[in-house]
Amino acid sequence: MTTTIPSAPIGYVSKQTGMRWVPVIGLEVHCQLGTRTKLFCGCAVQFGAPPNSLTCPVCTAQPGALPVLNREALDLAVRAALALGCDVREQSKFDRKHYFYCDLPKGYQISQYDQPYCQGGGITLSNGRRIRLTRIHMEEDAGKAIHDRGGTTLVDLNRAGVPLIESVTEADVTSAAEAVEYLTTLKAILQYVGVSDCDMEKGELRCDVNISMRPEGEAWRTKVEIKNLNSFRFVEAAIEYEARRQVEAYESGDPARFPVQETRLWDPAKNATRTMRSKESAHDYRYFPEPDLLPVTIAKAEIERLRGCIPELPHARRERYQKELGLSAYDAGVLTSSRALADFFEAVARLSQRPKEAANWIGNDLAREFADESFGVLDVDAMAMKPHDLSELLRLLEEGAVNVAGARKVLRVLMKDGGRPRELVKTLGLEQVQDEGQLEAWCREALVGKDKVVLDVKAGKEQALNALLGPVMKASKGTANPERVKAILLRLVQSS
Ligand SMILES: [Zn+2]
């Protein structure tokens, strides 16, 4: 591993001493490949199946059972590497990584050690800093040990042998915010290229953080590993906590308190990290080449074939939305934050022929509802609304059949329960009054005794009309179209 010290002028300024401390952070991310079957056997990969129902002699390590590499897993791993700008090796190999634990029936994990299938690559953050990848390697997952309260441990081997890639960065990350941006971008890229769903609740993406604090301009100090973080919020909180803990320890001047090389766990209930194991108990994995598997050979032509299958990536889409559709960098960023959202946006934009309106509604209204946990629709996949529904809603708005406030109500129903927009407008009583005579009558009523407004408008202050909009909307019980009401009011005033 190279050891360049990040040059960013950021960090934490100590309240006590005024000294600037810079975090040195590296990230290791395990991502589950979206294959149908496990890495070295034909068992299905499926979340939530009955315990030990997805097992065979290979993944339960019966004597004489031999592993066979899953071609689909290799293809997905290579796609991930290419999307992240890594160099894929034509020759790599698998190794045995030994440790003893009840969820690992073989007593070793098949992984890649000194010859991973790819190296290099990286992700550039919005502040222009590049987080370099050291390597990505393939490995199999272990099973799951469930320690129950009675002191019994239950083992479920459904997960044993599930294919993973582990990506390891250089220690280029210098803040919690950078870590979160790197992880968000990594997740989006892996989803875009169809390598993984990256569902963190199912453990399909898990992150380890290596962090040490150094005074600005000084050399690195002892690093601490925080393991198994399964949400970006926890990553952020754990880095903030650990940065503070280490600085406080050093500034106490008491060597007994100084950070030691160890593995720690994040405890969300206590909002703190705690020791899991110290260096003394660190594993010696006794790596050696896996004798039951041939070295992995990936032909150059095959790498190029897979490169040709890489779809447009988030940053390219972001640029296209800005250039071709005139969207702001912020909106383009929101829309491309996941492939599902970007695909949804493009479908609505195409169907409705109104890309700007589609971007507005998806980037603002949909995003706001996704962020509202009490609403209970967290992302595009969890949503009942289809692209043609939103497209139709945009058309109804354009026709003036519903106003913006009404459309928002329809949108919420569509997102949660689905339905047909035009019918929902009716059943929710949101139809706009199209009767010009009725609208004019309400407007005339609102104008009674409003001579000051009339004078102001005639003097060129059109915005004075806004004072009359409320009474008309109230009289119509919200079913008038504000734009049409404004136009009628203006006409009435000007002809008076
Ligand atoms: Zn199996």
Boltz pocket constraint, residues with backbone or C-beta under 6 A from the ligand:
constraints:
  - pocket:
      binder: B
      contacts: [[A, 38], [A, 41], [A, 42], [A, 43], [A, 54], [A, 55], [A, 56], [A, 57], [A, 58], [A, 59], [A, 60], [A, 160], [A, 161]]
      max_distance: 6.0
